[in-house]
Amino acid sequence: MSTTEVDTELFISLTDMARNKNPKEPKDVVKNWMRSRTTIEFLGIWEQLNNYDLSPLRKVHLKTPSFNPGQILGGYQQLA
């Protein structure tokens, strides 16, 4: 698994981690992870804490759950 160091922080390759789970199609592991409800919630919280230019309307959208627990979001739903 490859790592990259930037300043004093160490980063692990998500693709390398996914390749361990599915050597032939690591992109499928990443796609499924990116569409999970908990990942979407985490990214929404991260955006609120770290993206100071986030518009007020986008903040409301990120706080309002529009899907059921365990639901996998499709590409269209992620971008809406």
Secondary structure, 3 states (H helix, E strand, C coil): CCEEEECCEEEECHHHHHHHHCCCCHHHHHHHHHHCHHHHHHHHHHHHHHCCCCCHHHHHHHHCCCCCCCCCCCHHHHHC
